[in-house]
Amino acid sequence: MIPSGLMSFPLTPFTPSDEVDTTVFADHLEDQLAHGPAALFVACGTGEYSSLSGPEYTRVVRRAVEVVAGRVPVYAGAGGGLGNARAAATAAADAGAEGILLLPPYLVGGTEDGYLAYAESVARAGRLPVVVYRRGLARIGVSTALRLLSVPGIAGIKDGNGDLDMLARMVTAVRTSGHPRAESFAFLNGLPTAEVSAAACRAIGVRDYSSAVLCFAPDIARAFHTALTAGDTATTERLLARFYLPLTELRDKVPGYAVALVKAGARLRSLDVGHVRAPLVDAAPDDVERLRELLDEGRRALAEVQGPAASAADESVAVAS
């Protein structure tokens, strides 16, 4: 069963010479763990899975397992071509991960039957629970979601498409199917800047989501999740209006900013996670400055509804390195 709560998707730090920096990675993981995520999903989209070599991927997953030391479950990304996805799933299992997030296949499309076969093959290779990411070329409709219930090793679906009508029909069909796993099968909100859609997804039974903001503004991300869970709309609406919606606008300026801005935000917290790898591009200086302004505004908004103590001193934005 997938744990319920706020999910962390850590970054993969790189040195100036473009090596994976496992020392900074360990610091980043400890910072994430301090803010109580339900699970860590490493080497996934935010962790630049597609840019990692096989040995780099194994190092990242193994280091995460070592640092976390059983405090929360560690899931690892897998995806791309079937051979690469199976190899990653096997490497993650050997490194001690507890599950797989199956990212969409690269470039090659297919039918729902084809994607079902893809997911089944990866689940067999990795020997770990698999959450399939419904996004891009990963075709999953209601009938396929129902068939996934009967695939050993498939633990749930993460949605990144944003078709709430389809998602609602899928959740309802699974929950009312009478299948032994109907209630335990997980649904996660995986839309970029998931806080924007969190309330809508929650209304159709998708309560849990992954937060990229947790990587660089964990105080804001945790406060939003706490308020959402408590039904505190005064806090969630203020944070949406003054932080999350402007952040989404900034994110949409440049393809790849869903990762590049997160790394920029982490650097603003004095965590030297380095650059993004091509074909992604680092955030432009003006956009980094705008991100800094949004973080300041988000913390002002949070202080207005929760008091000045809401943003601890260690969450103040540092000068960019």
N, C-alpha and C positions, 0 to 999 in steps of 0.2 A: 504494500500500500504506500502511495506517495504521501509524504508528510504534508500537513496543511499549514499554510501561513504565508509569510512574505519570503519570496525566493531571491537569493543572491546569485548574480551571474558575473563573477569576478573577471577583471581584465587580465590579459597576459602582458606583463612588462617586457620591454626590450631595452638592451643596452645601446649606447651610441654606435657600437660596432655591429648592431643588429643580432645580438645573441639573446636568447631567453634569459631573463634575470630572475633566477629562482629566489634570491635573497629578498628583493623588493616584492616578489610574488608572495612570499611567506608573510611579510609585513602587511600586505594588502589583505590577505586572508584573515589574519588576526584582527585587523580593523573591522572587517565585515562580521566576523564572529562576535565581536563586542556589541553588535547591534541586533543580535538575536534572530538571524534568518532561520527559516525552517529547514533549508537545505542549501548547499552550494552546488552550482552547475558550472564546472570549469571547462575551459577550451570549447566553449559554445560560440554563439554569434558575437557577443561582446568580447569574448576571449579570443577572437580571430582564429577560430578553428581552421578555416580554409587556407590560412597562410602558414600553418605549422607543418613542418616535416614530420614524418613518423617518429623519429627519435625525440624531437622536440615535444611532440604531443605526449609521448610516454613520460618524459621528464616532468611535464606540467601536471599530469594526473597523479603520478607517484608522489610528487612534492606536496600536492594538495592533500592526499590521503595521510601523509606523514604529519603535516601541520595540524590538520583537523583532529586527528587521533580519536575518531569516533564520536566527537561532540555533536555533529549533525551528519546526515547522509551527504556523501559526495557523489554527484552525477557528472558524467563526462559527455561531451559532444561526440557525435559520429555522423558521417554523411558523405555526400558527394557520390562518386561512382560506387557501385556495389562492392567491388573488391576493396576499395579504400575504406568504405563504411564497415565492412566486416572485420578488416584488419584493426581498425580503431576500436571497435567493440571488444575484440579479443584482447587487445593491449590494455584497455581500461579495466577489464575483468582481472587480468594478471597483475595490474598495478594496485588492485584493492578497491576500486570504485564500487559503488553500490547500485548504480543504475546508469542508463544511457538516455540522452536526449537525441533522437534521430532527426537530424537536420535534413532539409530537402535535397534530393539528388541534384547534381549540377548539370545544367544545360539540357539534358535529355528528358523529355516529357514522356508520359505514358497514360494508360488507362487506370481506372481505380483498381482493377484486378492486378495490373502490373505493380502499382504502388503497394498493394497488400502483400504481394509476393516479395517485394523489396524489404518491407518491414519484417516479415516472417523470417527471411534469410538472415538479417542482421540480428534479430532476437536469438536465433539458434546459435550464431557464431559467438556472441558475447556472453551468453549464459547469465545475463543480467536483466532486470526489469527495464523495459523500454517505454519511454514516452515519445510518441510520434508527433512531429511538429507539422501541423497543418498550415502550410504557407507556400506560396510560389508554386513550384511544380509538384508538391506533395498533395495529390488529389485524394480527398476524403470527403465523402458525402454521408448521408444518414445510413444507407445500406452498408457501406464499408465500415462505419463506426460500429455497427451491430456485429459485423463479422469479426472485427478486432477483439471483441469480447471473448471469442472462442480461440484466440491465438495464444498459446502459452508464452508467457514472457512479455506480452504487451500490457502495460500497466495504465496507460491513459493517453490523452490527446492534449497537446498544447496548441492553442489557436492563435495564429498570427495574421489571418486574413481579414478579420473584422466584420464579416457578414453575420450580424447578430441574429437575423432571422433564421439562417441555416444553423447557427450554433445552438439556438434555442430548440429547434426541432431535433437536433442531434442529441442534446442533453436529455430531452424528454423521452425520446425513443429508447435511449440506453437505460435510463432510470426506471422505465415502465416495462422493460423487456421481459422481466421475470428470470433473467439469467442470474446464476449464482454470484457473479461479479458485478451485477448492475449497480450496486451502491458503492462499492469500493473503487470502481473504475474512475480514474482521475480526469478532471478537466481543468486546464490552466489557461489563464489569459496571458498570451505572449505577444500582444501588440506593442509596437514601439511606444515608449512613454506610457506604459500600461495604466498609470494612475488616471489618465484622461478618460478611459473607458471602464474603469474599475467598478463604478456604481452601476452602470448599465449591465455589465457582465454579471455582477453579483445578483441582479434582479432576475436573471434567467438561470441561476444556479451555479455560476462559475465564480467561486469566491476567492480563489487564490491566484496570485499573479507574480510575475518576475518584474523587478524594479531595477532599471539601469541607474536611476538616481541614487539608489542605495550605495553604488560604487563611489560616488563623489560628494553626496550630500546626505549621509545616512540619518542625520537629525531630522531633515525635512521628510525623507522617505518614511522613516519610522513613525513620525508624528501623523503623517497622512494616513498610513495604514491603521494606526490606533484609532484615529478619529472616524475613519470609514467603518471599522468594525463596531464602534460604539454608536454609530448613527449620528455623529457630531457633524452635521452639515455646515454649521457656521465655519468650522475649521477647514473642511474639505473644499467648500466653495471658495473661500478666500485664497487658499493655496492654489487651487486650479486657476482662478482669475489672475493672480499676480505672479505665479511662478510656472506652473505646469503648461498652461496654454501658450504663454510667450516662449517657453522653452521648446515646445513643439514647433512653433513657427521658425525659431532659429535652427532647429534640427533639420527642417525640411528645405533649408536654403541650398544645401550641397549634398549630393549622394554620398553616403558613408558617414555623415555626421552623427548617425545613431551610435557609432563607435568613437569617432574622432572627438566629439564633444565630451564624451564620458572620460576619455583619457585626458583631455584638457582640464576637466573639472577635478580629476584626481591630482593632476600636477598643481592646481591651485590650492590643494590641501597639503602641499609639500611632499606628495608621494611621487617619486620620480619613476613613473611607469613608462617613460620614453614615448617614442613615436608610434604611429600606426604603420602597418606594412602595406605597400602597394598591392592592389590598385587604389586602396583608400588613401586619402590625403589628410594631413594634419589640419586642424582648425586654423583659420586665418587670425592674425592678431586682433583685428577689430571684433571678430566673433568671440574670441576668448574674453575680450573686455566686456562684451555684451553678456556673456555667461556670468562673469563676475558680478555685474550689476544685477542680474536676475537672482543670483544666490543671495545677495544682500537684501533684495526686495522680498524674497521668499522668507528669509529669517525675520525681517521686520513684520511681515504678515503673521508669521507664527507667534511672535512676541505679543502682537496686539490681541490675539485670542487666548493665549496661554500664559502670558506674562514673560518678562525678560529672561527668566531662568530657562525658558524652553530651549534656547540655543546655548549650549554649553560653550565655555571658552575654547575648548579644544576643537570645536567645529568652525571657528572663525576662518574666513578665507585668507590664506597666506598669499604673499607675492609670488607670482608665477616664476618658476625656475627657468 
